[in-house]
Amino acid sequence: MSTYASGQPNTLAEHAPRRPSSPTSLFVTGDFPRRRWLTALLGAVGGLLLAYAWNAKLVDDEIGFSSADALLGHDAHATPIAGVASGIVFAFVSGLAGSFTACNIAAFGAVGPLVGQAPSLRGRFLHLARPLGWIFAGMAPVSAAYGALVGIVGTHMPQFSTAAGKGLSPRAIQSMATFGLIGLVMIVLGLAAVGLIRDPLAGISRRFPNAPLVLVGVLIGGFLVGRPYPLFRDLFRHAANTHNPLYGAGAFVLQSVGNTAVMALLFLLLSSRPGERLRRLLSARPGRISVVTAAAFLVAGVFTVVYWDVRMLARLGYLWFPSSPWG
C-alpha cells in the first residue's frame, strides 16, 4: 500500500517542483514565482518610492535640456523652431532627450520575455529586433493621429491651454486622465505577468501573438497625449501654429521614435556578446523572467498613477501625499 493510501504524508509529492502553467501571452509565461504576492508588493512599493523621490525639474533640466542642447548645438528650449525641417530634427532630438523618464521603465518589461538562446549573433539580433517593429506598429498610429489632430485643431487643443478650471488647467486634466489610464493598464499587465489575475490578453494573443508588443507601442504613443515635458510643448506649439496635419503626424511619430531609442539600445545590447551573461541569468530560471516583467510594469504603473494623479491632487490640497525635500 502506498504512503498516500495509508494516510501518511506523501513527502515526494510535497517536495516535487511545481509544474508551470501554459503561457497565455508574451508577458504571461506561466512560470510564476512562488512568492507572487511578495513580487507584486515589492513592485508596488518601488513605484510609490519612485513617485515620492522623482524630481521632474532635475530630469527635465539637467538631463533632458542638457542632452538636447548638446545634440542641437544651441539652447533647445529658448531657440524658436525655424521651420518644418528644423521641426523634424527637433522632434527626434527632443524625443531622445525625453526618453530618460520613469514612464519608459514599462517598456523594459517587454525585454525579459524576449530573451532567447539563439545560437548565432544574427539569430539573437533578429530575435530581439523584430519586436521593435511590432512596438512601432502600435506606437506610430497613435502618435501620427494625435499629431495630425494638433495640426488640424491648432491652439484650441486642451494641451495648449494653461487656463485654470477649479484649480486644474485643461492641460493638467488631460495629463491626469491620460497617464492615469496608462498606469492602470500597466498595473493590470504586471499583476497578470506575476500570475495574480487572469491574463487579459490571452484571447487576442491566440490569434495575434504579438498583440502585447503592439499594446506597449500604443502606451508609448499615448505618452505624447499627456506629456507636459517642456521640449514637447515647444514642438506641440510649433505643430499647432503650422496647421499642417502631415507635419504634425510626422513630427510626433519621430518624437516617439526618439523616445524609444534607449529601449532599442537595450535590445541591441542584449543581442550582443556583452549581454550574454544577462541572457543566461534571466533564462536560467524561467520564473525570473516573470519577476522582471511584472516588476517593470508594476513599478511604472504605480508610479504613473501616483505621480500624475495622487501627487497632483495632493499639490492642490485635495488629498495628502508626502513630498520629498528635493521634489
N, C-alpha and C positions, 0 to 999 in steps of 0.2 A: 504494500500500500504506500502511496506517495505521501510525503510530508504534508502536502496540501490537503489530501483526502483525510488524513488522520487528525487534522485540525492544528498541526504545528505550523509555525510561520514559514513561508516559502522565502528563505533568505536569498536564494538565487534570483527570484523574480524581483525582490525588493531592490537589489543592487544592480540589476541589469540596466544598461544605458537606455535612456528614454528615446523612443523612436520619433524622428521628426515628422511633422505633418507635411502634406504635399504642398508645394509652392502654389500660391494663388495669383500672384502678380510679381512683377520685377522687384518691388520693395518688400514683399512678404514672402520670404523664402521657406517658411515653415520650420526652420531650425532656430527656435526661440531659446533665449537664455532661461536658465532655471529660475532665476530671480527676476521675473518680469516686472513686478511692481517696483522693485528697487531701481531697476534701469529707468523706468518711467519717472519715478520720483527724483532721481538724480538729474535727469534731463530737464524736468520742470524747475528744479532748484537752480540749475545752471542758467536757464532762461531768466528767472527772477533776478539773480545776481547780476547778470549782464545788463538787464534793464535798469537796475539800480546804479551800476557803475558807468554806464555808457555816457560819454561826453561827446555830443554831436558837434560842438564847436571845435573840439580838438581834432576830430576825424575830418570834418569838412575843411577847416582852415589849414591845419598843419600837414595833413596828408593829401586831401583832395586838391586844394588850391595849389599847394607846392608842386604836386605832380603835374597838374595841368599847366602851370606856368612854365615848368621846365620843358615840357613837350612842345608847347606852342611858341615859346621864346618871348612871351610878353605876359602881362597881367591878364589872366583869362577872365576874371570877373569884372574888371574895370574897363577893359577894352571892348568897344561895341563890335558885334559881328558885322563885317563889312558887306557880305553878300551871300549868295547861295553856296558858292564854292567854299568860302570860309566857314559857313554854317555846317557843311558836310564834315569838314575836318574837325571843327569844334564839337560836333555831335559825338564822334568816335572818341576823341580825347577826353571829353567830359564824362562819357560813359566809363572809360577806363579808370579815370580818377575816382569815380564814384563806386567802383567795384569793391572798395575796401569798406564795406558796410556789413553790419551784423545780419542783415536780411539774406545775404548771399551764403550764409552758413548752410541754409536749407539746400542749396544746390549741391553742396558736398555730400548730402545724403544719397545722391544718385551715384556717387563714386563706388561705395562699398559693394553693392550687388553686381557691379560690372567688372570686378577684379577676377581675372581668369588666369589660367596657366597655359596660354598658347605657347607652342614650342619655339616659335621664332619671334624676333623683334617686330617684323612686319605683321605677323599674326596678332601680336599683342596690341600693336598700334591700331590696327583696323578694329579690333575688338572693343577698344576704348574710344576710338574716334567716331565710329558710326553713331553712337548715341548723341553726339553733339548735333548731328543733322536732325534727329528727332526732337531734341530740345529746341532747336531753331525753328522747326516746323510749328511748334506751339507758341513760341515767343514772337515770331515775325508778324503773324496776322493781328495779334493784339496790339503790338507796338505800331504797326502800319495803320490800323484802323483808328487808333487814338490820335496819331499824328495827322492823318487826313482830316479827322474831325476838328482838330485845333486849327488846321489851315482853312477850313470852311467857316467855322463859327467865329474864330478870331478871339478878340479880347472879351467876348461875352461868356467865355468858359468860367465855371466856378473856380478853377485852379488859378485863374488870372486875378481873381478878386481878393482883396485883403480886408474888405469891409466887415466889421464885426456884427454878428447877429446873436444876441443873448450870450455874449462873451466868446463866441466862436465865429471865426470868419468862414465864409463858404469854402475856402481852400483847406482850412483845418478840418471841417466837417467831412470833406471829400477824402482827405488823408486818413482820418479815423475810420471811416466806413470801409475804404479800400484795404488798408492794412489789417483792420480787424478781421475781415473776411479771409484774407490771405493767411493770417496767423491761425485762424480756426482750421483751415484746410490742412496746414502743416501739422497741427496737433493731431488731427484725425489720422493723417498718414503715419505719424510717429507711433501712435497707440496701436495701429494695425500692424506696423512693422515689428513691434515687440510682442504681438500676439494677444493683446488685451481686448481688442474688439475685432469684429468681423471685417475682413478686407473689403472696403467699398469699391475697389477697382477690380475685384475678382471677375465679375461678369463681363465687363468690356475687355479685360485682358485676355479672356479666352479667344476672342475674335481678333483683337488688336494687341499683341503682346507688348508693343512699345507705347501704349497709351499712357503709362505712368510718366515716361520721359516727356511726352507731349504736355502732360499736365504741369510738370516742372517748368517747361518753357512758358506756358500760359501764366504761371505765377510770376516768373521773372519779367515777362512783358507787363504784367499788372503793376509792377513796382513803379512804372512811369506814371500810372494813373493817380497814384497817391503821393509820389515823392515830392517833398518841398526842398530838395537839395538845391542850393543857390545856383550852381552852374547849370543844372537842368532848367531852373526857372528862366535863366538867360536864353537858353535855346528855345524854351516854350514861348517866351515873349517874342523872339525873332520869328518863329514859325507862325505865330498868331498874326503878327503885323504884315507878313508877306501875303497872307490869304491865298497860299498856294498849297492845295492838299497833297500834290505829288511830292513837293519838297518836304512838307510836314511828315508824310509817311516814310520817306527815305531817311530823313534825319533821325526820326525816332527809332527806326529799326537799327540804324548804325549805332545809336547810343546804347541800345540793348545789347548789341554785339560787343561793344567795348565793355559793357557791364559784366559780361560773362568771360572776359579774357583770362581772368585769374583761374576760373574753373577749368577752362580749356588747357591752360598751362599745367594744372594739376593732373588732368587726364593724360597729357603727353608725358609728364614725369613718371606716372605710374606705368606707362608702356615702355619706359626706357630701363636700362640696366640699373641706374641708381634707385629705381623704385622696386627692384626685385625683392629686397628684404621686407619691405612693407607688404608686398603682394603675398609673400609666404606667411607673414604674420597674420594677415586677415583671413587667408584661406586655410590656415592650419586647423582652425575650428570654425565650422560654418556659423555657429552661434555668434561669433564675434562680428560678422557682417551685419547681422540683425541688430546688434547693440549699436554699432556705428551708425547705421541707417536711422534707427529710432532716436538715438541721442541727437543727431544733427537736426532732424525735423522737430523734435520736442524743444530743444534749446531755442531754435529760430522761431518756432511758433509761439511759445510762451513769451519770448522776448518781444515779438512783434505786437501781440495783443496787449501786453502790459505797458510797453513803452509808448505805443501810439494811441492807446485808449485810456488805460488806467492812469498812467502818468500824466497824460494830457489833461484829463479831468481833475486830477489832483492839483495841478498847477492853477486851475481856475477855482479851486476851493470846493468842488462838488463832492470830493471824497478824499481819503488820506492815503498817501503813499510816501515812504521815506525818500528823501533826496540826499544824494552824496555831497560831500563838501566841495568836490570839484565839478559837479554836474550843473 
